[in-house]
Each structure stands twice: as C-alpha cells, then as structure tokens.
Amino acid sequence: MINRKSTFTAASIVVASTVGLMSIASPAAADDDPTHDAATPDHISSLVERAADAAGASATPTGTPSTVEVAVPDHASDGIAVHTPDGSEYAVSSPTQLSLESGVVAADGSTVYVGKDGQPDVTVAPLNDGVRISTVLWDKTQTSTFDYRLPPGVNGEILQDGSVLLTRSSVGDFDAVSTTVATVVGKIEPAWAIDADGRSVPTAYALADGVLRQTVDTAGARFPVVADPKWGFSGPLQVRVRWNRAETATIANGGWGSAGMTGVCASAGGALAGAAGAAILGDGCLLTSSPAIYTAGVAQNSTPKRCLEGFLTYVPGVSIVVPWYGTYACR
C-alpha cells in the first residue's frame, strides 16, 4: 500500500495576453513526447502535469497541509482510500474498464499505472482535499470512455456547471419531525481534457446506477490526450433538505410558519451533528424563515414549477448558522 498524506494543490498560472500565444503547452514540447511504448512513469506524470497546467488545475506538489489522507494502492483495482478528519472513509475507483500494471511512484509523487496491452495509462495524485485521477490516451484506437464507481453509500448529482455533488442520504428525527436529508460529503470538479498542443478537448460526465462515466471526444485532437476528474471530499459539515411540490406550496403560502421550518431544519441538523447540530440549524432556519417563504414562492410561480431546497452548514464551535435557499427541478 502506498500510503501518504496528500501534498498537492493548485499552482499559480501565468496567462499570456498576447493573441499569438494560444496554448500553454507548445507543439514543440509535444513533438518531444515519447511514444507510448517508450514512455516511462516520469514521462507519463510529466504529460499529466503539463495538461493540468494548461487546464488551470496544476498538481504540482507543495507544502500545503492536507485536510484529508489518501492511501494509494499498489494495484489500482484495490481502490483509492480517502480518509477525512471526522473519521469517514471513501473508496474511489480507477477507470473500471482498464487493466493496469502495478503502480510506480513518479518523481513528482504521483502514482502511475501503465495500461496493459496498449491500454491508456492512469495516474493518481493525492490533493490537499481529495484525489486527482488522470487518464492518458495515446491514440484514437484506445477507448475514450471511462467509468468510475461512486463510493458505497454515496449518491451523485451532476450540477449545471458540470461538477458532481456527492451526498449521503439519511433520516433525521427531532421533536416528532422526520426529515430525509442529503449530507454533502464532497464534490467532483467539472471534467477536463487537454491534447498534446495544450488545447481543450470536449469531455463530459454522465451518471447511471452508481457509476460516473467520463466521455472524451478526441476527434481532431493531437495525441496524447489527458482526461481528468478531481474528487474532493470534506467532513459532513453541510446538509441539503429538499421539499416536494406540495410542501413547497405550503411554505410559499406561509402554512408552515417559522415553527415548522425550524422543526425540519432541526431534524436535518440532528442527522448531521446530533443535538448540537439540531439546535444550531434549527435556530438558523428560525432566523431565515422569511427568505425560505420567499424562495418557495419563486419556485411555485416558476414555469414549469420548481421546488424549494435549502443548504444548511454546521461549523463546530459556531453558534449561529445562516442557511441559504434555492430551487430545484421536481416532479
């Protein structure tokens, strides 16, 4: 087991304003890249770092303290373990359809898994809040679709910006109010892919049956192409509560009142952080019942109708929490 605390974070990037400088990774640098057969783990990790720079997501190691601990396995199929400060553990998979050699630690500290029988290569870089998994495609004959299993018990939702919200569902009970809440445990950053000339390559996520699929459109791209999702995790410090259409209508008409809102939020807080969370989040909702009613009205008057949702944040040691409200597409 390759077990270490992450020491990676985003590095600063100088953006060229000159019109003639169209990419960070120049074609000349791409011409010097080795072939797939000749590429060493250090070559592969260097390709990934250059692509990350071009994407504005450098994985250059720094001395930034980690908020999570990442255990990178010798064999990619064993899964990457991410431990958060509250004791939670999440298992992140490498692309499930790839057969990979044993991992080798490159000079930059990332772990490189060379693809067997000419398959794409994979690198794993621990970050200060999670892990980056990068896949290197060497030519158009290789697969450009990569599946990642979500950690057990974790649900994913693709947001409008292309990122994926990671949650765990639970039921909170407080003063006879029972509420199903989604505890936010992390986020997968929007997918990116970069070709050998430093140009962005179209890529997107899809979710089905607990599997995150990244598809890369390599048409017109210059190989090698690096594709990347970054998985970020945190302790369960935030919950999301969603009200259905009937509940949203009731809230919009003032039918629940501040007491009803407080009960639901206290129930959610109890699911998140026990009695302390119930008290803090209940008080927070009591103070913000008016914005909740207003937002429920906005949802009720939208076309098509939407529903109310609230994100409630719990910070240990802080006695006042102000939740914020929004709307979501509902049936």
N, C-alpha and C positions, 0 to 999 in steps of 0.2 A: 504494500500500500504506500503510495506517495502522499504523505500527509503533511500539510503545512498550512499556515495561515496565509491568506492572500496578501499580496503586496503590490497590486496593480491598481492604477487609477487613470483617469483621462489626463493626457499631457496637453500642453498648450500647442496650438497650431497657428502658424502664420499664414494668413490668407492673402494670396497675391492679388493685387488690384489691377495689374496690367492685363489688358484684354488678351494678349498673346499667350499668357500662361494659363492653359486650360486644365491642367491636372497637376496634382502634387507628385504622383509617380510618373516619371517621364518615360517615353517609348525607349529611350536609350537604356534606362535601367531594366526595362522589360526584356530587351534584347540580350541582356547578360544573364537572365534567369536560366538555371539548368533545366534539362529535360526532366520528365517525371522519373525516369529510371535512374538518373544521376543525382537527384535531389537528396540531400541529407536532411536530418531533422532540423539542423540550424538553418538550412536554406528555406525549408518549409515555414518555420517560425518567422523568418525574416519577411517572407512574402505576406504572411498574415499581418505582421506589424505595419508594413508599408500600406497594405489595404486599409487597416484600421485608421492610420493617419489620414488617408485620403477620404475616409468616411467621417472623419471628425470624432473617432472613438478609439484613440490610441490605447494600447495595452502595455505601454512602456512601464517597467517596474519602478516604483518609488518607495519612499519610506513611510507612506501614509498608513496609519494604523487601520487594521481591519475591524469591521463590525461583525463579520461572520468568519467561520473557519471552514475551509474547503478541503476535503480529502479526495485526492485524485487517485483512482485505482491503477494498478499495473495493467489490467485488462479492461478495455473500455466497456465491455458488456456487463461488468460488475456495477456500473452506475457511479455517478459522482455524488458524494455526500456533502451537503451543505448544512452546517450547524449554526443556528442563530443564538444570540446572547440569552434568550429566555429558555433555552434548552430544546427548542424544536429542531427537528432534523428533516431535511427534504432530499429525496433521491432524484437526481437529474440524469436522464439518459443521453447517450450519444446517439447519432442517427441510427435507427434500429435496422435499416436495410443494408448497412455497410458491414463488411467483415474486415476487421482491423488487426494489425500486428500489435504486440505488446508495446506499452508506452515507453518513450525515451524522453528524458528531461533535456530540453534545449538550453542554449546558453542564456536565453532571456528568462528562464524559469518556467516557461510553459511546457506542457507535456504534449508530445507529438505521437500520434498513432498513424502509422503508414498503412494505407489501404492494401489489402491483399489482392493479388491477381489483377493489378491495374486499376483498382477502385480508387475513388477520391480519398485524400488524406484528411485527417481531423486533428486539430489542436485544441487543447483545453488550457485556459488561462484563468486562475483564480483572481478575483477582483476584490476590492475592499468591501463590497456589499453583495457579492454573488459570484457568478462564473460566466465566462465567455466561451462559447463553443464555436469554432470556425472550421468550415469545410473548404478544402482546396480542390477545385475541379481543374483537370489538366487538359481535357479536350472534349469535343462535342459528343463523343461516343459514351461518356460517362453519365450516370444518372444525375439529374438536376432537381430531384425531389427528395426531400429529407424529412423523416418522421421522428419526432421526439415524444416519448411518453410523458405525460404530466405526472408529477409525484403522486403517490397514493393518497386519496382523500382530498386532492386539490382540484378545483374547477378552474377553467379558463374562460375568459370573455375577451374577444377582440374589440378594442375601442376604436373610436373614429380616427385617431392619429396612427393606427396600425399597431399600437402596442397591445399587450395582452395582460389583463388584470388577473392575478392569481388569488383565489379565495378558498376558504373552507367554510362549509355550512354548519351551523349549529342552532340549537333552540335555547332561548333564554326565558327564564320564568322569574317574574318579580311582581309581588302583590297581585297574584291571580291573573297577571297578563303574560301570555305566552307569545313569543315572537321568534320567527325564523330569521336569523341574521347571517350575513356572509362576512366572515372575518378576513380582512385583507392581509395576505401573507407575503405578497411580493408582486413583481411586475416584470414582464419580458419586454425589453425595448423594441421599437419597430425594427423589422428586418432590414439589413442592408447587404448589398453585394457589389464588389468592385472588380473590374477586369485589370489586365496587366498594364493598361495605359492609364490607370487611375480613374477610369470613368465608372459612373454608377450603372449598375445592371438592374433591370426590373426584377423585383422579388416581392413576395407577399406571403402571409400566413393564412392557413385555414385550420379550423378546429372541428374534430368529429371523434366521438367515442373515446375521449380522454387522450387523444393524440394531437399534437401540434405539428402541422405539416408546413414546411417552407418550400416553396417552388421558386426556382430561379430561371428566368428567361434568358438564355445565353445567346440567342440569335444576334449576330453582329458583334458579339463580344470577342475581345482578344484574350486568349488563354495564357496563363492560368487565371481562373476566376475564384475569388474568395467570397464565401457567403457566411453570414454570421448572425446568430441570435445571442443576446446578452440576457441572462437570467439574474434578476436582482431579488433579494429576499430581506425581510425585516422581521422583527418580533411582531406578534399580533397586537398592534397598537391602534388599529383602526377597524371599524366595522361598517358595513353598508346595510341599511334597512330599506326594503322596498315595499311600498304599499300597492295593493292591486287597484283596479279601476273603481270599485265600489268604495273602498277605503279612501281613495284619493278624493272622490266626490264628497264623502262625508267630511273630510278635513277641510276641503275648499269651502264648504258651507258652514264651517265653524261647529260642526256637530260633535267633534271630539273635544274641542277646547284644549286649554293648556294642560289640564289634568290628564287627559287621555294621551296627549303627545308625551308627557313626562313619563307615564307608565310604560309606553312602548320603548322609549329610549333607555329607561332604567333597566328594562328587560334585556335590551341589547347590550348595555354596559355590563350587566351581570354575566352574560355569556362571554364577554371579553375579559373582564378582570374582577369577577366576583363582586362582593358587596361594595368595595371601594369604587369600582367602575360603574356599578349601578347608581350610586349616589352622585358621582361626578357627572355622568352622562345624562342622568335624569335632570339635574339642575341645569345643565347646558341646554336641553330641549325646552325646559320651562322658560328660559330667558329668550328663546328664539322661536316660540310658537307662532308669532305673527309672520315671520318670513316663511315658515313652513306652510301656513294657511295661504299666503300669497302665491307661493310656488305651486301649491296644489291647484289653485285657481288657474294659473297659467297652463298647467298640464291639462286641466279639464276643458279649457277653451281652445286648445290647440286642435289642428286638423291634420291627420287623424288625432284622436285624443291620446294623450300620454299619461303616465302615472308618476307619482311622487317618489323620490328616493332621497335618503339622507346619508351622509358620511359623517361618522362620529369618531373623533380621535381622542384616545386616552393617553395622557402623558403622566407616568408615575411622579408623584410629588407636586403636581399642579392641580389646584383645587377648582379651577374654572376651565371648562372646555366649551368652545363655541362650535357647534356642528354647522355644516353647510348643506344646502338642499339643491337638488336639481330634478330633472325629469328623465324618464327612460321610455323606450317604445314597449308597450304592453298590449296584451290582447283584451 
